[in-house]
């Protein structure tokens, strides 16, 4: 793969749970894990399903980034002010790149 194609800066976020020291209340948040350069391939067709008489459209996007062993499916990606949940991660070219399949969060 040509690394010059990785021309978009994205943010990989990880889920975290903390406890408020004053109230003891559990707080859920997302924190930045890394900000890698990525190649972005948007699926032009997407998919549409009907669930409980509701039509749902799912847009999938592939992000290709340099290999990082810490990225996992419990994380999400922020790109152009939109969040994408990670569905699948594939290792390319012997740990040189990761191809991350995501779904747009609506």
C-alpha positions in Angstrom: 0.0 0.0 0.0 1.2 3.5 -0.8 1.5 5.4 2.6 0.8 8.6 0.7 -2.8 7.6 0.5 -3.1 8.0 4.2 -3.9 11.7 4.0 -6.7 12.2 6.6 -6.1 12.7 10.3 -8.6 10.8 12.5 -9.0 10.3 16.2 -9.2 6.9 17.8 -11.1 7.0 21.1 -11.4 4.5 23.9 -14.2 4.1 26.3 -13.5 4.8 30.0 -15.5 4.6 33.2 -14.5 6.7 36.2 -16.0 7.4 39.6 -16.8 10.9 40.8 -14.8 11.4 44.0 -17.5 13.6 45.5 -20.6 11.7 44.8 -19.3 8.2 44.0 -21.3 8.3 40.8 -20.0 6.3 37.9 -19.2 8.5 34.9 -18.8 7.2 31.3 -16.7 9.0 28.8 -14.6 8.7 25.7 -10.9 9.7 25.8 -8.4 10.1 22.9 -6.2 7.0 22.4 -4.3 8.2 19.3 -4.6 10.5 16.2 -3.2 8.5 13.3 -3.2 9.4 9.6 -5.6 7.2 7.7 -6.8 6.2 4.2 -10.5 6.4 4.1 -12.7 4.4 1.8 -16.4 5.1 2.0 -18.8 2.3 0.9 -21.0 4.0 -1.6 -23.9 1.6 -1.4 -24.2 1.1 2.4 -26.9 -1.2 3.6 -30.6 -0.8 4.5 -32.6 -3.1 6.7 -36.1 -3.1 8.3 -36.1 -3.8 12.0 -39.4 -3.7 14.0 -41.1 -1.8 11.1 -38.3 0.8 11.1 -36.0 1.2 8.1 -32.4 1.5 9.2 -29.6 2.7 6.9 -26.0 1.7 7.8 -23.1 3.4 6.2 -19.8 1.5 6.4 -16.4 3.1 6.1 -12.9 1.5 5.9 -10.0 3.2 7.7 -6.5 2.0 6.9 -3.9 3.1 9.5 -0.4 2.1 10.4 -0.3 -0.9 12.7 -1.1 -0.3 16.4 -1.6 -3.4 18.6 -3.7 -1.3 21.1 -6.6 -0.6 18.7 -9.5 -2.9 19.4 -13.2 -3.3 18.6 -14.3 -1.6 21.8 -13.0 1.7 20.5 -14.5 4.2 18.0 -13.2 6.6 15.4 -13.9 10.3 15.1 -13.7 11.7 11.6 -15.2 15.0 10.2 -17.3 15.4 13.4 -18.9 12.0 13.0 -18.4 8.9 15.1 -17.8 5.4 13.7 -18.1 2.2 15.8 -15.4 -0.4 15.0 -16.8 -3.6 13.6 -13.8 -5.5 12.5 -10.0 -5.1 12.4 -7.8 -6.8 9.9 -4.0 -7.0 10.0 -2.4 -6.2 6.6 1.1 -7.0 5.3 2.5 -8.6 8.5 1.6 -5.9 11.0 2.4 -3.0 8.8 -1.2 -1.7 8.5 -4.6 -2.2 10.0 -7.8 -2.1 8.0 -10.6 -1.1 10.3 -14.2 -1.6 9.2 -16.6 0.8 10.9 -20.3 1.8 11.0 -21.5 5.4 11.2 -23.2 6.1 14.6 -26.4 8.0 14.1 
